Amino acid sequence: MNIQMRQGTIDDLPAVKEIIRSAQLKLAASGSPQWSGEDAPSEARLRTDMEDGNHYVFLINQQIIGTAALTKGQETAYETIVYGQWEKNDADYAVIHRFAILPERNGRGYAALFFKLLLAAARESGMSEVRIDTHHLNRAMQKVITNHAFQFKGIIHLPIPHGERYAYQVFL
């Protein structure tokens, strides 16, 4: 089996959009409003991630089965946190966004492997801290996050309907 993570390109957009669409359907079926309406990863957002070199794809035997963005710097949405606080809130950090695995590939450890590769990429780029957020109803993502030593730090609010998100942090 050939397993690979690489930066995403515009040529990957059809496969990435299919993964996002499948993940949206799975989230909706679970009752989560995450990635619906204004919260959905748009084609424009995905293109920007790719053009900025922040987009990654995860492949098994040359088939794209996972997608994520790994950004660096500080994010406005993380400036205000309630019911907790960030540790060392003064340095740049990496953030994992728009993480998804094809639902039919779930349960095989691929999400965990992709997550480990993203954390390694963050470390290799000089980041010592990674943050991530997810909706409180996205239990599958919460499990992936906490299985990788992320600590729950509080709740952030995105400026969208149903924008409350659990926020996590890990130091590499």
N, C-alpha and C positions, 0 to 999 in steps of 0.2 A: 504494500500500500504506500502510495506517494502522498505525503502530507506537506503542505507548504502554506506560508503566509507571505504575501507581497503587497506592495502598494497598489491600490486600485487605479484603473485608468478609465477614460471615457468609454473605451470598448467594453468594459465590464458592466456598464450601466444597465443593460437589459436584464442580466442575471441578478444584479443587486436590487433592482426594482421588484423583481419577482420574489426575492427573499423578503424584502420589506412588506410587500403585499400579503404574503403568506403569514408573516408574523403579525400583521395587523388583524387578519382574520382570527388567528389563534387568540390574540389578546381580547378581541371583541367577544369571542365565544366564552372566554373565562370571566366576562363581566367587567373587564378593565377598560376605562376610557383612554388609556395611554395609546398614543400614536393614532388618534382619531381627530378629525377636524384640524384645527390650527397646529396641533401637536405632531401631526404626521410628518415624517421626513420627506420633504419635497424633492422633486427632481433637481430643482435649482440648488438646494442645500447639498445634495449628493454631488452634483457637478462641482460646486465650490470646494467641498472636501477633497475631491479628486485633483482639482487644479492647484490647490494649496499644498498638496502632498500629505494630507492628513487622513486619507482614506486607505483602509486595508481590506483585503479579501482573504478568505481562508479557503483553501482548496484541498480536496481529497481526489486523488487520481485525475488531476487537471479539471475537476468540476468545482465551480465556486459554490460553496455551501454556507459561507458565513460572510458577514459584512460588519464593519465598525469604523468609527472615526476615532483618531487619537490626536487630540489637540494639545497645544502647549501654551502656557501663559495663564493669566488670571481671567476669570469669567464673572461678569456682572451678576449672574443668577446666584453665584455662590457667596456674594458679599454679605448677604443677610441670611442668617440661619437661626431657627428657633428651636427650643427644646434641646439645646446642646450647643456645642461650639467646635470649631476647627482647632486642631493643634497647629502651632506655628503658621499663622495666617498671613505671613509677610513675604513669602517667596513665590516664585513661579512654580507651577505644578502642571502635570499632564491630566487630561480628562478623557475618559472613554465615553463616547456618545454613539447612539444609533447602532448598538450591538444587536445582531440577530443571526440566528442559525436557521437554515431551512427546517421547518417543523418536522418533516419526515425523517430528519437526521438526528432529532433529539433523542436523549437517553443512551447515547453511545460514547459519551465523554468528549465529544468534539467541542462543545462550548467551553469546557474547562481547558482543553488544549489551546484553543484560540485565545482564550483569556490570558493564559501563561505567556504565549508568544507576544501579545500586546504589552504585557507588563515588562517583558524583556526588552522590547523595542523602546519603551519609555525609559528604562534604565540606560540602555545604550545611547540614547539621545541626551543623556545628562540629567534627566529628571530624577529626583529622589522621592517624590510624592505623587500619588495618583488619586484623583477623586472621581466619583461616579454617582449618579442618582437614578432612581427608578420609582415608579408609582407604587403605592402601598399594596395594590392588588396584584402586582407582578411578582408573585411568589417564586416562580422559576428563576427570574433574574436575581432576586434577593439571595437565593441559594447559591447561585454561581458566584455572586459578589462575596458573600461571607465565607465561602469555601476557599477564598484566596486571600485570607487574612485581613480583609477590609473591616474596619470598625464603623458601626453606625455612629454618626456624629450629630444628627438632628434632622430638621425638616427645612427644605428650601421651598420657595414658591416661584414657579415660572409664570410669566404674565399671559397666561392662557386659561381657558376654562379647565377645571380639574387639575390645576397646575401644582398642587402639593406633591412634593417628591421626598422620599427618604434619601438622605445624603450620607455617603460613605467616604472613607479616606484610608489609605495605606501608605506606609513609608517603605521604600525599596532598600 
